[in-house]
Amino acid sequence: MAYYKLSQSLIDRYGVKTYKLPINVPGSCPNRDGLRSRGGCSFCAEGAMDFELLDAKKSIGDQLLRNKEYIGSRYGAKKFIAYFQNYTATYRPTEELISMMEECLIEDVVEISLSTRPDCVPREMLEEIKKFSDKNSVQVTIELGVQCLNDQVLIHMNRGHTAEESLEAMKAVKDVGLNLAIHGILNYPGMDNQDVVDLAQACSDYGADRVKLHSLYIERGTKLGQLYEAGEIEICSFEDYFERVLLFLGHLKEDIAVERFFARAPEETSLFCNWSRSWRYLMGQIEAVMEERDFHQGQDRR
């Protein structure tokens, strides 16, 4: 196996095919409501966050049951992860979050995954989440949107947090004993190969359990979209992106599971996504390159 796929890691952990069930709940973000900034990240479009989600007016339990029936039958999944996908899952009072997580305790849900920001995981909240996990015998994964560890790139992204805050959050999640997943972007304008290596090394050094790579897509109406339409930024070629993915994986510990390499976005509102190629096609191409080079994850670690 050239790299450790998330699908295989979930079978290794839970014994059967396990899939995520996305949950849509109302929320916000400190990068939108003024606590950190307004307008959100340069690449963030609210509609893109929920284009595959069910109506947020439905209860969490109803969403899980509907998605469980559909995804279970379509993909043959036997166990499931309740995935708080949109906005910043932990940007709310701890009591409210725990109550929402309690609604996820339905049959065959073996894990809860919380997508959030590095500046929204206070230690006290993490400790309460760990208590919930232990009490209910359900794994909890904190998915941190780190994206990059270059402060200048983070400023251009308008992320509203620093690289140091990301590292502190990564350490806090692992210190408490929760699962850690890292979201990263490898092809944001201004990033170079050293940024790719730095992110992979941090994931390895800080004990990440999983990583999810997002190929940058550009939505209409975003700050990045305006720059793209004005011809003020360029996106690297997909061949160059392949090289960055291999560079990242080469410096990533072999036991860290990799969820994906390519993002997805609604075609009707996207200015750029995956070089106008399907993510399935690109997956086939990059895996062919791995096979041709006899590549394997972790091969460049010292």
C-alpha positions as a Markdown table, in Angstrom:
| # | Residue | x | y | z |
|---|---|---|---|---|
| 1 | Met | 0.0 | 0.0 | 0.0 |
| 2 | Ala | 1.5 | 3.3 | -1.1 |
| 3 | Tyr | -0.2 | 5.2 | 1.7 |
| 4 | Tyr | -2.4 | 4.4 | 4.7 |
| 5 | Lys | -6.0 | 5.1 | 3.6 |
| 6 | Leu | -8.6 | 6.3 | 6.1 |
| 7 | Ser | -10.9 | 3.6 | 4.9 |
| 8 | Gln | -8.4 | 0.9 | 5.9 |
| 9 | Ser | -7.6 | 2.6 | 9.2 |
| 10 | Leu | -11.3 | 2.5 | 10.1 |
| 11 | Ile | -11.5 | -1.2 | 9.3 |
| 12 | Asp | -8.4 | -1.7 | 11.4 |
| 13 | Arg | -10.0 | 0.1 | 14.3 |
| 14 | Tyr | -13.7 | -0.9 | 14.1 |
| 15 | Gly | -13.4 | -4.2 | 12.2 |
| 16 | Val | -15.9 | -3.3 | 9.5 |
| 17 | Lys | -16.4 | -0.7 | 6.8 |
| 18 | Thr | -17.1 | 2.6 | 8.5 |
| 19 | Tyr | -18.4 | 5.8 | 6.9 |
| 20 | Lys | -19.0 | 9.4 | 8.0 |
| 21 | Leu | -22.5 | 10.7 | 8.3 |
| 22 | Pro | -22.5 | 14.5 | 7.8 |
| 23 | Ile | -24.6 | 16.6 | 10.2 |
| 24 | Asn | -25.8 | 20.1 | 9.4 |
| 25 | Val | -26.4 | 22.3 | 12.5 |
| 26 | Pro | -26.7 | 26.1 | 12.8 |
| 27 | Gly | -23.5 | 27.8 | 13.8 |
| 28 | Ser | -21.0 | 30.5 | 13.2 |
| 29 | Cys | -17.3 | 31.2 | 13.2 |
| 30 | Pro | -15.1 | 33.7 | 15.1 |
| 31 | Asn | -13.7 | 34.7 | 11.8 |
| 32 | Arg | -17.2 | 35.8 | 10.6 |
| 33 | Asp | -18.9 | 37.3 | 13.6 |
| 34 | Gly | -16.2 | 39.8 | 14.5 |
| 35 | Leu | -14.5 | 38.0 | 17.4 |
| 36 | Arg | -11.4 | 37.5 | 15.2 |
| 37 | Ser | -12.5 | 39.0 | 12.0 |
| 38 | Arg | -15.4 | 39.5 | 9.6 |
| 39 | Gly | -16.0 | 38.1 | 6.2 |
| 40 | Gly | -14.4 | 34.7 | 6.9 |
| 41 | Cys | -11.4 | 33.1 | 5.3 |
| 42 | Ser | -10.4 | 34.3 | 1.8 |
| 43 | Phe | -11.6 | 31.0 | 0.3 |
| 44 | Cys | -14.7 | 30.4 | 2.4 |
| 45 | Ala | -18.1 | 30.4 | 0.8 |
| 46 | Glu | -21.0 | 29.5 | 3.1 |
| 47 | Gly | -23.0 | 27.7 | 0.4 |
| 48 | Ala | -20.1 | 25.4 | -0.3 |
| 49 | Met | -20.0 | 24.1 | 3.2 |
| 50 | Asp | -23.4 | 22.6 | 3.1 |
| 51 | Phe | -24.2 | 21.7 | -0.5 |
| 52 | Glu | -24.3 | 18.0 | 0.3 |
| 53 | Leu | -25.9 | 18.3 | 3.7 |
| 54 | Leu | -29.5 | 17.8 | 4.8 |
| 55 | Asp | -31.7 | 20.6 | 6.1 |
| 56 | Ala | -30.3 | 22.0 | 9.3 |
| 57 | Lys | -33.9 | 22.3 | 10.6 |
| 58 | Lys | -34.0 | 18.5 | 10.9 |
| 59 | Ser | -32.9 | 17.1 | 14.2 |
| 60 | Ile | -29.5 | 15.6 | 14.6 |
| 61 | Gly | -31.0 | 12.2 | 15.2 |
| 62 | Asp | -33.2 | 12.4 | 12.1 |
| 63 | Gln | -30.2 | 13.5 | 9.9 |
| 64 | Leu | -28.1 | 10.6 | 11.2 |
| 65 | Leu | -30.9 | 8.0 | 10.6 |
| 66 | Arg | -31.6 | 9.3 | 7.1 |
| 67 | Asn | -27.9 | 9.4 | 6.1 |
| 68 | Lys | -27.2 | 6.1 | 7.8 |
| 69 | Glu | -29.9 | 4.3 | 5.7 |
| 70 | Tyr | -28.7 | 5.9 | 2.5 |
| 71 | Ile | -24.9 | 5.6 | 3.0 |
| 72 | Gly | -25.2 | 2.2 | 4.6 |
| 73 | Ser | -27.0 | 0.7 | 1.7 |
| 74 | Arg | -25.0 | 2.5 | -1.0 |
| 75 | Tyr | -21.5 | 1.7 | 0.4 |
| 76 | Gly | -22.1 | -1.3 | 2.5 |
| 77 | Ala | -21.1 | 0.5 | 5.7 |
| 78 | Lys | -21.8 | -1.2 | 9.0 |
| 79 | Lys | -20.5 | 1.4 | 11.5 |
| 80 | Phe | -20.6 | 5.2 | 11.3 |
| 81 | Ile | -19.0 | 8.4 | 12.4 |
| 82 | Ala | -21.3 | 11.3 | 13.2 |
| 83 | Tyr | -19.6 | 14.2 | 11.5 |
| 84 | Phe | -20.2 | 17.9 | 12.6 |
| 85 | Gln | -19.0 | 19.2 | 9.3 |
| 86 | Asn | -20.0 | 22.8 | 8.7 |
| 87 | Tyr | -19.0 | 26.0 | 10.5 |
| 88 | Thr | -17.0 | 25.6 | 13.7 |
| 89 | Ala | -18.4 | 22.8 | 15.7 |
| 90 | Thr | -16.8 | 23.8 | 19.1 |
| 91 | Tyr | -17.7 | 27.5 | 18.8 |
| 92 | Arg | -20.5 | 27.3 | 21.2 |
| 93 | Pro | -21.0 | 26.7 | 25.0 |
| 94 | Thr | -19.6 | 23.3 | 26.2 |
| 95 | Glu | -23.0 | 22.3 | 27.6 |
| 96 | Glu | -24.6 | 22.9 | 24.2 |
| 97 | Leu | -22.0 | 20.9 | 22.4 |
| 98 | Ile | -22.2 | 18.0 | 24.8 |
| 99 | Ser | -26.0 | 18.0 | 24.4 |
| 100 | Met | -25.6 | 17.8 | 20.6 |
| 101 | Met | -23.2 | 15.0 | 20.9 |
| 102 | Glu | -25.6 | 13.0 | 23.1 |
| 103 | Glu | -28.1 | 13.1 | 20.2 |
| 104 | Cys | -25.5 | 11.2 | 18.1 |
| 105 | Leu | -25.6 | 8.2 | 20.4 |
| 106 | Ile | -27.6 | 6.0 | 18.1 |
| 107 | Glu | -27.0 | 2.4 | 17.1 |
| 108 | Asp | -23.9 | 1.8 | 15.0 |
| 109 | Val | -22.4 | 5.2 | 15.6 |
| 110 | Val | -18.9 | 4.4 | 17.0 |
| 111 | Glu | -17.3 | 7.8 | 16.7 |
| 112 | Ile | -18.1 | 11.5 | 16.7 |
| 113 | Ser | -16.0 | 13.9 | 14.6 |
| 114 | Leu | -15.9 | 17.7 | 15.3 |
| 115 | Ser | -14.6 | 20.0 | 12.6 |
| 116 | Thr | -13.2 | 23.2 | 14.2 |
| 117 | Arg | -10.5 | 25.8 | 14.3 |
| 118 | Pro | -7.3 | 25.8 | 16.3 |
| 119 | Asp | -8.5 | 28.9 | 18.2 |
| 120 | Cys | -11.8 | 27.3 | 19.3 |
| 121 | Val | -10.7 | 24.3 | 21.4 |
| 122 | Pro | -10.1 | 25.5 | 25.0 |
| 123 | Arg | -8.6 | 23.0 | 27.3 |
| 124 | Glu | -11.6 | 22.9 | 29.6 |
| 125 | Met | -13.9 | 22.0 | 26.7 |
| 126 | Leu | -11.5 | 19.3 | 25.5 |
| 127 | Glu | -11.5 | 17.7 | 28.9 |
| 128 | Glu | -15.3 | 17.7 | 29.0 |
| 129 | Ile | -15.4 | 16.1 | 25.5 |
| 130 | Lys | -12.9 | 13.4 | 26.8 |
| 131 | Lys | -15.2 | 12.7 | 29.8 |
| 132 | Phe | -18.1 | 12.3 | 27.4 |
| 133 | Ser | -16.1 | 9.9 | 25.2 |
| 134 | Asp | -15.0 | 7.7 | 28.1 |
| 135 | Lys | -18.5 | 7.7 | 29.7 |
| 136 | Asn | -20.2 | 6.7 | 26.5 |
| 137 | Ser | -17.5 | 4.4 | 25.0 |
| 138 | Val | -17.5 | 6.4 | 21.8 |
| 139 | Gln | -14.4 | 7.8 | 20.1 |
| 140 | Val | -14.2 | 11.5 | 19.5 |
| 141 | Thr | -12.0 | 13.1 | 16.8 |
| 142 | Ile | -11.1 | 16.8 | 16.7 |
| 143 | Glu | -10.6 | 17.9 | 13.1 |
| 144 | Leu | -8.5 | 21.0 | 13.2 |
| 145 | Gly | -8.5 | 23.3 | 10.2 |
| 146 | Val | -4.7 | 24.1 | 10.4 |
| 147 | Gln | -4.4 | 24.6 | 6.6 |
| 148 | Cys | -0.8 | 25.8 | 6.7 |
| 149 | Leu | 1.9 | 26.7 | 9.1 |
| 150 | Asn | 3.3 | 29.8 | 7.3 |
| 151 | Asp | 2.0 | 32.9 | 9.1 |
| 152 | Gln | 2.3 | 35.0 | 6.0 |
| 153 | Val | 0.1 | 32.6 | 4.1 |
| 154 | Leu | -2.3 | 32.5 | 7.0 |
| 155 | Ile | -2.6 | 36.3 | 6.9 |
| 156 | His | -3.4 | 36.2 | 3.2 |
| 157 | Met | -6.0 | 33.5 | 3.9 |
| 158 | Asn | -7.5 | 35.8 | 6.6 |
| 159 | Arg | -7.5 | 32.8 | 8.9 |
| 160 | Gly | -7.4 | 34.8 | 12.1 |
| 161 | His | -5.1 | 32.5 | 13.9 |
| 162 | Thr | -1.3 | 31.8 | 13.8 |
| 163 | Ala | 0.8 | 28.8 | 13.2 |
| 164 | Glu | 1.7 | 28.7 | 16.8 |
| 165 | Glu | -1.9 | 28.6 | 17.8 |
| 166 | Ser | -2.3 | 25.6 | 15.6 |
| 167 | Leu | 0.6 | 23.7 | 17.2 |
| 168 | Glu | -0.7 | 24.5 | 20.7 |
| 169 | Ala | -4.2 | 23.2 | 19.7 |
| 170 | Met | -2.7 | 20.0 | 18.2 |
| 171 | Lys | -0.7 | 19.4 | 21.5 |
| 172 | Ala | -3.8 | 20.1 | 23.7 |
| 173 | Val | -6.0 | 17.6 | 21.8 |
| 174 | Lys | -3.4 | 14.9 | 22.1 |
| 175 | Asp | -2.6 | 15.7 | 25.7 |
| 176 | Val | -6.2 | 15.2 | 26.7 |
| 177 | Gly | -6.3 | 11.9 | 24.8 |
| 178 | Leu | -8.7 | 12.6 | 21.9 |
| 179 | Asn | -8.1 | 11.6 | 18.3 |
| 180 | Leu | -6.6 | 14.4 | 16.2 |
| 181 | Ala | -7.2 | 15.0 | 12.5 |
| 182 | Ile | -5.5 | 17.8 | 10.6 |
| 183 | His | -7.0 | 19.6 | 7.5 |
| 184 | Gly | -4.3 | 21.0 | 5.2 |
| 185 | Ile | -4.1 | 22.9 | 1.9 |
| 186 | Leu | -1.0 | 22.4 | -0.2 |
| 187 | Asn | -1.6 | 24.7 | -3.1 |
| 188 | Tyr | -2.7 | 28.0 | -1.7 |
| 189 | Pro | -0.9 | 30.9 | -3.6 |
| 190 | Gly | 2.3 | 31.7 | -1.8 |
| 191 | Met | 3.0 | 28.3 | -0.4 |
| 192 | Asp | 6.2 | 26.5 | -1.3 |
| 193 | Asn | 7.7 | 23.0 | -0.8 |
| 194 | Gln | 9.1 | 23.9 | 2.6 |
| 195 | Asp | 5.5 | 24.8 | 3.8 |
| 196 | Val | 4.4 | 21.3 | 2.6 |
| 197 | Val | 7.3 | 19.6 | 4.5 |
| 198 | Asp | 6.7 | 21.7 | 7.7 |
| 199 | Leu | 3.0 | 20.7 | 7.8 |
| 200 | Ala | 3.8 | 17.0 | 7.3 |
| 201 | Gln | 6.5 | 17.1 | 10.0 |
| 202 | Ala | 4.1 | 18.8 | 12.5 |
| 203 | Cys | 1.4 | 16.2 | 11.8 |
| 204 | Ser | 4.0 | 13.5 | 12.5 |
| 205 | Asp | 5.6 | 15.2 | 15.5 |
| 206 | Tyr | 2.4 | 16.2 | 17.3 |
| 207 | Gly | 0.8 | 12.7 | 16.9 |
| 208 | Ala | -2.0 | 13.3 | 14.4 |
| 209 | Asp | -4.1 | 10.3 | 13.8 |
| 210 | Arg | -5.4 | 11.4 | 10.4 |
| 211 | Val | -4.9 | 14.1 | 7.8 |
| 212 | Lys | -7.3 | 15.5 | 5.2 |
| 213 | Leu | -5.8 | 17.4 | 2.2 |
| 214 | His | -7.9 | 19.9 | 0.5 |
| 215 | Ser | -6.9 | 20.9 | -3.1 |
| 216 | Leu | -7.8 | 24.6 | -3.2 |
| 217 | Tyr | -11.0 | 25.4 | -4.9 |
| 218 | Ile | -12.2 | 28.9 | -5.6 |
| 219 | Glu | -15.8 | 30.0 | -5.2 |
| 220 | Arg | -17.6 | 33.0 | -6.7 |
| 221 | Gly | -18.2 | 35.8 | -4.2 |
| 222 | Thr | -15.2 | 35.0 | -2.1 |
| 223 | Lys | -12.2 | 37.3 | -1.5 |
| 224 | Leu | -10.0 | 34.7 | -3.3 |
| 225 | Gly | -12.5 | 34.5 | -6.1 |
| 226 | Gln | -12.2 | 38.3 | -6.7 |
| 227 | Leu | -8.4 | 38.0 | -6.9 |
| 228 | Tyr | -8.7 | 35.0 | -9.2 |
| 229 | Glu | -11.1 | 36.8 | -11.6 |
| 230 | Ala | -8.8 | 39.8 | -11.6 |
| 231 | Gly | -5.8 | 37.6 | -12.6 |
| 232 | Glu | -3.9 | 38.5 | -9.5 |
| 233 | Ile | -3.3 | 35.0 | -8.3 |
| 234 | Glu | -2.3 | 31.7 | -10.0 |
| 235 | Ile | -2.9 | 28.1 | -9.0 |
| 236 | Cys | -0.1 | 25.6 | -9.5 |
| 237 | Ser | -0.7 | 22.9 | -12.1 |
| 238 | Phe | -2.1 | 19.5 | -11.1 |
| 239 | Glu | 1.2 | 18.0 | -11.9 |
| 240 | Asp | 2.9 | 20.3 | -9.4 |
| 241 | Tyr | 0.1 | 19.5 | -6.9 |
| 242 | Phe | 0.8 | 15.8 | -7.3 |
| 243 | Glu | 4.5 | 16.5 | -6.5 |
| 244 | Arg | 3.4 | 18.4 | -3.4 |
| 245 | Val | 1.2 | 15.6 | -2.2 |
| 246 | Leu | 4.0 | 13.1 | -2.6 |
| 247 | Leu | 6.4 | 15.4 | -0.8 |
| 248 | Phe | 3.9 | 15.7 | 2.0 |
| 249 | Leu | 3.2 | 12.0 | 2.2 |
| 250 | Gly | 6.9 | 11.2 | 2.0 |
| 251 | His | 7.5 | 13.2 | 5.3 |
| 252 | Leu | 4.4 | 11.8 | 7.0 |
| 253 | Lys | 4.6 | 9.0 | 9.5 |
| 254 | Glu | 3.4 | 5.7 | 8.1 |
| 255 | Asp | 0.7 | 5.1 | 10.7 |
| 256 | Ile | -1.2 | 8.4 | 10.0 |
| 257 | Ala | -4.3 | 7.8 | 8.0 |
| 258 | Val | -5.0 | 9.9 | 4.9 |
| 259 | Glu | -8.6 | 10.8 | 4.2 |
| 260 | Arg | -8.3 | 12.4 | 0.8 |
| 261 | Phe | -6.2 | 14.6 | -1.5 |
| 262 | Phe | -8.9 | 16.5 | -3.5 |
| 263 | Ala | -11.7 | 18.7 | -2.4 |
| 264 | Arg | -15.2 | 18.9 | -3.9 |
| 265 | Ala | -17.3 | 21.9 | -4.6 |
| 266 | Pro | -20.6 | 22.8 | -6.3 |
| 267 | Glu | -19.8 | 23.2 | -10.0 |
| 268 | Glu | -22.3 | 26.0 | -10.6 |
| 269 | Thr | -20.7 | 28.3 | -8.1 |
| 270 | Ser | -17.0 | 27.4 | -8.6 |
| 271 | Leu | -14.5 | 29.4 | -10.5 |
| 272 | Phe | -11.8 | 26.8 | -10.1 |
| 273 | Cys | -11.9 | 23.3 | -8.8 |
| 274 | Asn | -9.5 | 20.4 | -9.4 |
| 275 | Trp | -8.2 | 21.8 | -12.7 |
| 276 | Ser | -11.6 | 21.1 | -14.3 |
| 277 | Arg | -11.1 | 17.3 | -13.8 |
| 278 | Ser | -13.1 | 14.9 | -11.6 |
| 279 | Trp | -11.5 | 14.0 | -8.3 |
| 280 | Arg | -11.9 | 10.3 | -9.2 |
| 281 | Tyr | -9.8 | 10.9 | -12.4 |
| 282 | Leu | -7.1 | 12.8 | -10.4 |
| 283 | Met | -7.1 | 10.1 | -7.7 |
| 284 | Gly | -6.4 | 7.5 | -10.4 |
| 285 | Gln | -3.6 | 9.6 | -11.9 |
| 286 | Ile | -1.8 | 10.3 | -8.6 |
| 287 | Glu | -2.1 | 6.7 | -7.5 |
| 288 | Ala | -0.6 | 5.6 | -10.9 |
| 289 | Val | 2.3 | 8.0 | -10.3 |
| 290 | Met | 2.8 | 6.4 | -6.9 |
| 291 | Glu | 2.9 | 2.9 | -8.4 |
| 292 | Glu | 5.2 | 4.0 | -11.2 |
| 293 | Arg | 7.7 | 5.4 | -8.7 |
| 294 | Asp | 7.3 | 2.6 | -6.1 |
| 295 | Phe | 6.4 | 5.4 | -3.7 |
| 296 | His | 5.4 | 4.8 | 0.0 |
| 297 | Gln | 4.3 | 7.0 | 2.8 |
| 298 | Gly | 7.0 | 8.1 | 5.2 |
| 299 | Gln | 9.9 | 7.2 | 2.8 |
| 300 | Asp | 11.6 | 10.6 | 3.3 |
| 301 | Arg | 11.4 | 10.8 | 7.1 |
| 302 | Arg | 14.7 | 10.8 | 8.9 |
